[in-house]
C-alpha cells in the first residue's frame, strides 16, 4: 500500500500550474520481486540489503490545450 500526500499547487515563473505529491510506502523485500543478488564488503558488512523503503516526491505540470489555427 502506498500513501500519497498532496503537497500543493503553485504558479511557476513561466505561468504554468504545478502540483506536487509525496509518496511513501511500506518496506518491501527485493527477493519477493525476483531480485536476489546482494553485496557484502570485505569485512562482511551488507552494502546492498534486501529491504527497500519506498519514498518519492513528484511534480506535475498542467498542459495548456492546443488551439488549432485555420
C-alpha positions as CSV (number, residue, x, y, z in Angstrom):
1,X,0.0,0.0,0.0
2,X,1.3,3.5,-0.9
3,X,0.4,6.6,1.0
4,X,0.1,9.8,-1.1
5,X,0.1,13.3,0.3
6,X,-0.8,16.4,-1.7
7,X,2.0,19.0,-1.4
8,X,0.2,21.9,-3.0
9,X,-0.3,23.9,-6.2
10,X,1.8,26.8,-7.5
11,X,2.3,29.0,-10.5
12,X,5.8,28.8,-11.8
13,X,7.7,31.8,-13.2
14,X,6.5,30.9,-16.7
15,X,2.8,30.9,-15.8
16,X,2.4,27.1,-15.6
17,X,0.4,25.4,-12.9
18,X,2.3,22.8,-11.0
19,X,1.1,20.4,-8.3
20,X,3.3,18.2,-6.1
21,X,2.8,14.9,-4.3
22,X,4.8,12.9,-1.8
23,X,4.5,9.1,-2.0
24,X,5.7,6.8,0.8
25,X,5.1,3.1,1.3
26,X,5.9,0.1,3.4
27,X,9.2,-1.7,3.4
28,X,9.4,-4.3,0.7
29,X,11.8,-7.2,0.2
30,X,13.6,-7.2,-3.2
31,X,13.6,-11.0,-3.2
32,X,9.8,-11.0,-3.4
33,X,10.3,-9.5,-6.9
34,X,13.0,-11.9,-8.1
35,X,15.9,-9.6,-7.3
36,X,18.1,-11.8,-5.2
37,X,21.7,-10.6,-5.7
38,X,23.3,-8.7,-2.8
39,X,26.7,-7.1,-2.0
40,X,28.8,-7.7,1.1
41,X,32.1,-5.8,1.8
42,X,35.4,-7.4,2.6
43,X,34.7,-7.1,6.3
44,X,31.3,-8.7,5.9
45,X,29.2,-5.5,6.1
46,X,26.0,-5.5,4.0
47,X,26.3,-2.9,1.2
48,X,23.1,-3.8,-0.7
49,X,20.4,-5.2,1.5
50,X,17.1,-6.9,0.6
51,X,14.7,-4.5,2.4
52,X,13.7,-1.3,0.4
53,X,11.7,1.7,1.7
54,X,9.6,3.4,-0.9
55,X,9.7,7.2,-1.0
56,X,9.1,9.6,-3.9
57,X,8.4,13.2,-4.5
58,X,6.8,14.1,-7.8
59,X,5.6,17.2,-9.6
60,X,3.1,17.5,-12.5
61,X,2.6,20.4,-14.9
62,X,-0.8,21.2,-16.3
63,X,-0.8,21.2,-20.1
64,X,-2.4,24.1,-21.9
65,X,-4.8,22.9,-24.5
66,X,-3.5,23.4,-28.1
67,X,-5.6,25.8,-30.2
68,X,-5.9,24.9,-33.9
69,X,-5.3,27.8,-36.3
70,X,-7.0,27.5,-39.6
